[in-house]
Amino acid sequence: MSHGPRSGLAAVSSALLAMSRHLEVRDVLKTIVASARDLLDAQYAALGVPDDHGGFAQFVVDGVSDEQWKAIGPLPRRHGILAAMLDDAAPQRLADVRRDPRFEGWPSAHPDMADFLGLPIRDGDEVLGALFLANKNCPKPDGACGFTEDDEELLGILAQHAAIALTNARLYERSRELTIAEERSRLAHELHDAVSQKLFSLRLTAQAAARLVDRDPARAKGELQQVAELAAEAADELRAAVVELRPAALDEDGLVATLRTQVQVLDRAHSARVTFTGHGVRALPAAQEEAVLRVAQEALHNALRHSGGTHVDVTLERRGNGAVLRVGDDGGGFDPHAVRRAGRHLGLVSMRDRASGVGGRLTVESAPGKGTTVEMEVPGG
């Protein structure tokens, strides 16, 4: 088989190894698409993971810029050729997809595609996704498809390994979710037991002090001192529990990987496109990493629930010994001064408190119709 500069067994091996290196589902999808496009020398490649409502839960493309993808609009529905790949195990190899009777058109900003090769990714009877390529970079005789039978066979091999990689990634994410849920349940139980006991003692001691205030002020004073001590102990135990609630992923994966994973989850869960970029960030003190993560979560929540935007971009980059986090959206924006006067804070107070609590600073830039950017800088160690 010949597939241009990436031909041969080494290219196939490289593609399969690349798929097996990733454990996050979104990373696996991107690697499958990029590997297929590179291996078969196509101009475009895409992979759609179906949902249960006639659409796609995820749709990853390669060969289309972010600007083009944004202009194309919402994710496609399962119809036409895409539906055929999900409903029929047979590969779809077409000289011109636009002339196929199942073709139903595409948005005006969609790139023009002609020759087409696609097939489902299956795990037994379950269809995990639809993988396709378009516009092979080669001379094409009139009326002929640029993709060959060899290309079809090679994509089939790639799809089989893609099914394994995607299944493994799903199992990994599910196991992490279960581990996190179990750990949270354990901590909640410990927190409830420890703090509840202290609060019960506080209540009894305070009641005793109230009864003694009039007839034995000296004893009442002693009981109130006991209240103060119990309150201090309860505060210490609560603080220790909160410290233990520091996201496990921060300790295991670091801030950049944790942010990237959370952004990928939000990108799957919301109609808005959510992206993440990290640039040369060194490990930060634990308190600063947690503060950055919490501010990012709050800012993302605001952007996805309130802004009405179609794109939310998260960036984390190095600045001196520290780092700068930015969460920006292209939504409706707001007047920060008007929000403050109205007594609505959108979590801004807590975000500023988190930033100042670790020696950092937080700024918010927004205006009606201009989107919003939240920036947090921390000094590092």
Salt bridges, closest charged atoms under 4 A:
GLU24 OE2 - ARG176 NH1 3.65
ASP38 OD2 - ARG6 NE 2.54
ASP51 OD1 - ARG78 NH1 3.74
ASP62 OD2 - ARG37 NH1 2.83
ASP96 OD1 - ARG98 NE 2.86
ASP96 OD2 - ARG99 NE 3.62
ASP100 OD1 - ARG102 NE 2.83
GLU104 OE1 - HIS79 ND1 3.38
ASP112 OD2 - ARG98 NH1 2.91
ASP115 OD2 - LYS140 NZ 3.97
GLU126 OE2 - ARG170 NH1 3.58
ASP151 OD1 - HIS3 ND1 2.78
ASP151 OD2 - LYS136 NZ 3.46
GLU152 OE1 - ARG93 NE 2.84
GLU173 OE1 - ARG268 NH2 3.33
GLU177 OE1 - ARG174 NH1 3.51
GLU183 OE2 - ARG186 NH2 2.52
GLU190 OE2 - ARG186 NH1 2.66
ASP193 OD2 - HIS189 NE2 3.18
ASP193 OD1 - HIS192 ND1 3.56
GLU233 OE1 - LYS198 NZ 3.81
ASP236 OD1 - ARG239 NH1 2.98
GLU237 OE2 - LYS198 NZ 3.25
GLU244 OE2 - ARG186 NH2 2.87
ASP251 OD1 - ARG246 NE 2.89
ASP253 OD2 - ARG176 NH1 3.04
ASP267 OD2 - ARG26 NH2 2.97
GLU289 OE1 - ARG246 NH2 3.66
GLU290 OE2 - ARG294 NH2 3.82
GLU317 OE2 - ARG326 NH1 2.92
ASP330 OD2 - LYS70 NZ 3.14
GLU375 OE1 - ARG326 NE 2.84
GLU375 OE2 - ARG361 NH2 3.85
GLU377 OE1 - ARG319 NH1 3.16
GLU377 OE1 - ARG361 NH2 3.16
